[in-house]
Amino acid sequence: SSSSSSSSSCKASTHHSTSPLLQSSSTTTPSTFTLSGHAGGSALKRSDSSSRLKCQRKSVRPYAFGMNMGLPTNLSHPAAQHGRRQVPLSGMCQPARSLHTGGEQEQQVLEQLKNVIDPDLHQDIVSLGFVQNLTIREGVVSFDLVLTTPACPVKDKFKKDCTDLIKQLPWVKDVKLTLSSQHRPAGGGQKVENSQTGLKDVKRIIAVSSAKGGVGKSTVAVNLAFSIAKLGGKVGIFDADIYGPSLPTMVGVENPRVVRSQTNEERIAPLHYQDVKLMSYGFTAKARGGQASIMRGPMVASTVHQLLAFTDWGELDYLVLDFPPGTGDIQLTICQQVNIDGAVIVTTPQKLSFVDVVRGIEMFDTLNVPIVALVENMSYFDCSCGTRHFPFGEGHSQKISDQYGTPSAVVLPIHSSLSASSDSGTPFAMRGDEEKDATPTALREGFEMLASNVVQELSRLGAGGFEAPIVEFEETSRKFIVRPLQGEVVEWTCEQLRERCQAAKSPPPCTKSTGPKAITPKGRYAVEIQWNDQHVSIFPYKVLKAGPQ
């Protein structure tokens, strides 16, 4: 397949500037930018020679969104190139730079380490390049296991498995394994280095969003951040809600004041709680004084930009953005100005919330931000009598996962300890061991699972562990052809696909003339088929690659 190419350009001022939040006034005027092509997916082409309707891999051109305040920002989403059949190096680490492969002992060690398999990429750690700087001296085996994140949830298992396997060799006296990390960009691509932005040393940015308010999004965002910090990552939280900031209430900080950074006077110093960095409009003097935030849209977007970009975040492995509810100006502005690596969608079991969540998924799909986790909050509660109750009915989260191919939802129960922790200023994820007996196990495990899933999904995306297949319709045979990057080609008839359609509206009967009018990618996990009888279907790639059952 082939793709059309076009360019986009944007000019932004680059003069040196002090944070407008520390000045008496500020103005922001977005410079113009051009985004060529369909923002949510590639165009469709019909080839006269092959008579095939192709769904080409998503191609989103780089674009920039500049502000005239001395802080040019640039977002470059990598265009998935059509027809490129090469496989990027996978895994959670960089290629080995000084791997010793000579000698019988080195080969024996490497053969043992090949038995350690990455659970996400399903390849051994030697082939993936995890092992670096292997040396053997007098029976002592030393090497580095280099990960892309210090918060890797399986790092301890990797270390134990490697040590146990190497010690099985009769000549080995000791094993010295050093864990380290080396960043590789995830879904959004590599950031452009910019000495004038406080985000330049932030490795990955996660958006926590919900298209509807009152679903517990901020609670999930705060506990996600602190759960990742417990895995070993350097984490920050940014509260992007200007009208109703939640962070100052949920995280109790002593002497919460926004001041200049001691290391850079042109930056704002973030606040700290348990080694996690924080920033919110609620920490500013105006908000602490109880004054209402009465602002129009452009002023709100400017304030959010100043707080986010002028904060001296320093080196962070993950920055969690707590989006305000909805899909409006703030969400769009942040996604245009900041390279977001993945989004976490929070919902509740009600059908009304489900409908709004679909809008949120569509927004991130349009902006080429992958969905890395789905959370169904307030799903159920367990009565003291032993009965599990679903006060809002059975959830629709599994239906979203099945329809859009997103990662399976993490289900969180209702429990009074969660709201009590939030109101007291102590995140639930940071409750001490002395309170563990009173802590609901399902809730604690839910946040731990969410943190692990997000970290692993971002690592998988950054390691090139995902590539959408090519989906095309061959008119001569009247069949859909699914061509994955690896694996066998799969064929579907129109009748077989229509039978698997899970749309709310049942498809009309399939006739001899029924066929696709358009095939469009839906994010990274699914494809939309618009049929010539006006019906619309969405199929996850994993369903298409599995073939008819």
Summary of the structure (lengths in Angstrom):
residues: 549
radius of gyration: 25.0
end to end distance: 28.0
largest distance: 74.5
contacts: 1790
relative contact order: 0.13
helix: 28%
strand: 21%
